[in-house]
Amino acid sequence: MKRGVEVLPLFINQHPFVGKSYIDRAIESYTQIASYVPHSNNKLFSAPMKEIMVRITESAKPKYICILCKRSMYRIAEEFAKKNKAKAIITGESLGQVASQTLSNLYVLSSSIKLSILRPLIGLDKVEIEDIARKIGTYKITAKSIEGCKAVPMAPATRSKIKNINENGTTVLLVEQNARMALEYSNRGYVFKIGEIALIDTGENLLVNDEVRKSFLGES
């Protein structure tokens, strides 16, 4: 923002897995940070994640819940970026600060999307980050005690591997109403006709398949 780059703030809403205090803090933080954005028409966007969270919490291996959640957030952010012609995604991750921010997990997260990821805080420690928060007026806001995410497991994975995550990832059901989005988020897709599997391929290949484009995506 200080460099004159237009920023589109996106809040991933995990309600009801997070409480009202969590959402209120995000809004209050945005209001304070907005004063640093050199664009008068800037606003906070929100993307619901309830249904995805429900599926993630059904994982056979709860220790991967946090990393699956973050990968889903990345994919939602990438879709949002594409629709708004954004060139990168910016996160507030700092190496080793929490379970999902170990080097192994950051590698797994980065592999979930193709868009560039900018992490301006990556090399800073907690004290340095808190000093910045005090300078821009967000420290007291973010230091408030709030109701955390109810989906966080007792022992989240800190050294995830892409193979493990793909094996335990969220299944997406391909239906006519959201076929394009399902394929864009899926590693693999299955097309059913009269109860039988008619096509099996990667999501990327199914998106350009002539039959799929005509029958499910409304393209000629």
C-alpha positions, -999 to +999 in steps of 0.1 A: +000+000+000+029+024+008+043+016-026+011+028-044-003-007-052-041-009-052-051-035-026-084-054-025-089-066+012-105-100+013-119-115+046-125-153+045-155-157+067-154-191+086-186-186+106-200-205+124-165-220+132-155-186+145-175-163+167-188-127+162-158-113+181-135-128+155-154-111+126-157-078+145-120-077+151-113-082+114-136-054+104-121-031+130-086-039+118-096-032+082-111+002+092-078+012+108-056-002+080-078+015+054-063+049+063-030+037+047-047+028+014-043+056-013-077+048-029-109+064-016-131+037-031-115+009-012-138-015+007-136-048+026-147-079+006-159-111+023-161-147+011-181-173+030-164-206+038-189-225+059-196-253+035-159-259+028-152-259+065-178-285+071-162-308+046-127-301+059-136-310+095-148-344+082-112-353+073-101-387+084-069-371+098-078-341+119-041-329+121-044-317+085-075-295+092-055-263+095-034-268+063-065-279+043-083-248+055-055-225+045-052-242+011-089-236+006-084-199+016-056-196-010-078-210-037-107-187-028-083-157-028-069-168-062-104-170-077-112-136-062-080-122-077-087-136-111-121-120-112-107-086-102-076-089-125-052-088-095-016-099-101-008-114-067-021-124-033-007-108-002-007-126+032+004-117+067+023-150+073+055-150+092+078-180+092+073-203+122+048-180+140+020-207+140+016-243+130+005-236+094+035-213+089+064-237+091+086-239+060+071-273+050+036-261+054+042-228+035+056-249+007+024-270+006+003-238+008+021-221-021+017-252-043-021-250-040-023-220-064-005-206-095-008-169-086+022-151-071+021-149-032+037-119-015+046-123+022+060-089+035+062-102+071+079-135+063+112-128+080+100-108+109+096-121+145+067-115+168+083-085+185+090-068+151+055-074+139+040-061+171+061-029+168+047-023+133+012-030+146+017-003+173+029+022+147-001+018+124-026+015+153-037-021+150-019-036+180-047-030+206-073-043+181-055-075+173-044-081+209-080-084+221-091-117+234-115-133+210-133-166+204-109-186+182-116-211+154-135-242+167-121-264+140-084-262+151-072-297+161-054-305+193-021-313+174-021-296+140+005-309+114+036-288+112+055-308+085+029-315+059+036-330+025+017-324-007+011-361-011-005-363+023-027-332+017-039-345-017-048-378-002-068-361+026-081-331+006-117-320+004-139-338-022-159-316-045-191-329-060-195-319-097-230-305-104-244-283-130-249-252-108-212-248-099-194-270-124-169-244-134-159-235-099-157-272-088-134-280-117-112-249-111-107-260-075-104-297-080-073-318-088-095-344-104-132-345-117-158-372-124-187-366-148-218-387-142-245-396-167-275-415-156-257-428-125-226-439-145-192-423-146-188-410-182-156-390-178-126-390-154-098-365-158-080-336-141-101-305-134-079-285-158-085-310-187-123-312-181-126-274-183-115-276-219-132-308-228-157-301-256-185-323-242-181-309-207-181-273-220-213-279-240-233-300-215-222-285-181-206-251-187-231-237-212-205-231-239-209-239-275 
